[in-house]
């Protein structure tokens, strides 16, 4: 019986310590969430990271263009260009976050904040198209329907977004 009581007391002490740690984590998060200095640091760090990804995508685009300029705008080049564009815009939005929140009318704020996400969707839908084209070509199948499907899906997604913004 005495052993059972000591196990229960140890469990109660352990849960009390866990609650104290969790409460400390909640307090820490509240401090960070309410601090403009911490918010600015986090958003600037994110801006730097998105800027690096954007720069790498631009370097890749330039390297590919210098290596094979005769092919024009291939799927791979468009993918790197869209990555450059998406991550560059996100980086700028994070740097100018406070200014974006002051833009009037409010619909412009929504467009500025939503466009990188839509372009991100298009970028990775393009990646799916790229792999689908490779798969179809490896199987000696026609790729004629892939690009129109890509355009149709993107048109539907952008139309839904426009409709959504017009009702806000």
C-alpha positions in Angstrom: 0.0 0.0 0.0 2.8 2.3 0.9 4.4 1.7 -2.6 1.1 2.6 -4.3 0.9 5.9 -2.4 4.5 6.8 -3.4 3.8 6.1 -7.1 0.6 8.2 -6.9 2.5 11.1 -5.2 5.3 10.8 -7.8 2.7 10.9 -10.6 1.0 14.0 -9.1 4.4 15.8 -8.8 5.3 14.8 -12.3 2.0 16.2 -13.8 2.4 19.3 -11.7 5.9 19.8 -13.1 4.5 19.2 -16.7 1.7 21.7 -16.1 4.3 24.3 -14.9 6.4 23.7 -18.0 3.4 24.0 -20.3 2.3 27.2 -18.5 5.8 28.6 -19.0 5.7 27.7 -22.7 2.3 29.4 -23.0 3.6 32.5 -21.2 6.7 32.6 -23.5 4.5 32.3 -26.6 2.2 35.1 -25.3 5.2 37.3 -24.8 6.5 36.6 -28.3 3.1 37.0 -29.9 2.5 40.4 -28.3 6.0 41.8 -28.9 6.4 43.9 -32.0 10.2 43.5 -31.8 9.9 39.7 -31.8 7.4 39.8 -34.6 9.6 42.0 -36.7 12.6 39.7 -36.1 10.7 36.6 -37.1 9.2 38.3 -40.2 12.6 39.6 -41.3 14.1 36.2 -40.8 11.4 34.7 -43.0 12.0 37.4 -45.5 15.7 36.5 -45.7 15.0 32.8 -46.1 12.4 33.4 -48.9 14.9 35.8 -50.5 17.6 33.2 -50.5 15.2 30.6 -52.1 14.2 33.3 -54.7 17.9 34.1 -55.5 18.7 30.4 -55.9 15.8 30.0 -58.3 17.0 33.0 -60.3 20.5 31.6 -60.5 19.2 28.2 -61.7 17.1 30.0 -64.3 20.1 31.9 -65.6 22.3 28.8 -65.6 19.7 26.8 -67.6 19.2 29.7 -70.1 22.9 30.1 -70.6 23.4 26.4 -71.1 20.5 25.8 -73.6 19.1 29.1 -74.9 17.8 27.6 -78.1 14.9 25.8 -76.5 13.0 29.0 -75.3 10.7 28.8 -72.3 10.7 25.2 -71.3 8.6 23.8 -68.4 11.7 23.7 -66.2 12.6 27.4 -67.0 9.0 28.5 -66.2 9.1 26.5 -63.0 12.3 28.3 -61.8 10.9 31.7 -62.9 7.7 31.1 -60.9 9.7 30.0 -57.9 11.8 33.2 -58.2 8.6 35.3 -58.5 6.7 33.6 -55.7 9.5 33.6 -53.1 10.6 37.1 -54.1 7.1 38.5 -53.6 6.7 36.6 -50.3 10.0 38.0 -49.1 8.9 41.5 -50.0 5.6 41.0 -48.2 7.4 39.9 -45.1 9.7 42.9 -45.2 6.8 45.4 -45.9 4.3 43.5 -43.6 3.3 46.6 -41.6 2.9 48.7 -44.7 0.8 46.0 -46.4 -1.5 46.0 -43.4 -2.2 49.8 -43.9 -3.0 49.5 -47.7 -6.5 50.8 -48.5 -8.9 49.6 -49.9 -8.7 46.3 -48.0 -9.2 44.2 -51.1 -5.8 45.2 -52.3 -4.3 43.8 -49.0 -6.1 40.5 -49.8 -4.7 40.4 -53.3 -1.2 41.2 -52.2 -1.4 38.5 -49.5 -3.2 35.9 -51.6 -1.3 36.1 -54.9 1.9 34.5 -53.7 -0.2 31.5 -52.6 -2.0 31.2 -55.9 1.3 31.5 -57.8 2.7 28.8 -55.5 -0.2 26.6 -56.5 0.5 27.3 -60.2 4.3 26.6 -59.7 3.7 23.2 -58.2 0.9 22.3 -60.6 3.5 23.1 -63.3 5.8 20.6 -61.5 3.1 18.0 -61.7 2.7 18.8 -65.4 6.4 18.4 -65.9 6.4 14.9 -64.4 3.2 13.9 -66.2 4.8 14.9 -69.5 7.9 12.8 -68.7 5.7 9.8 -67.7 3.5 10.1 -70.8 6.6 10.4 -73.1 8.2 7.4 -71.4 5.1 5.3 -72.2 4.9 6.7 -75.8 1.5 8.3 -75.0 0.2 11.6 -76.3 0.8 14.6 -74.1 -1.7 16.8 -76.0 -4.3 16.9 -73.3 -1.9 17.7 -70.4 -1.3 21.4 -71.0 -5.0 22.3 -71.6 -5.8 20.4 -68.4 -3.1 22.4 -66.5 -4.6 25.7 -67.9 -8.1 24.7 -67.1 -7.3 23.7 -63.5 -5.4 26.9 -62.9 -8.3 29.0 -64.4 -10.8 27.3 -62.1 -8.6 28.0 -59.0 -8.1 31.6 -59.9 -11.8 32.1 -60.8 -12.7 30.7 -57.4 -10.3 33.1 -55.7 -11.7 36.1 -57.7 -15.3 35.1 -56.7 -14.2 34.7 -53.1 -12.6 38.2 -53.1 -15.6 39.8 -54.7 -17.9 38.6 -51.9 -15.6 39.9 -49.1 
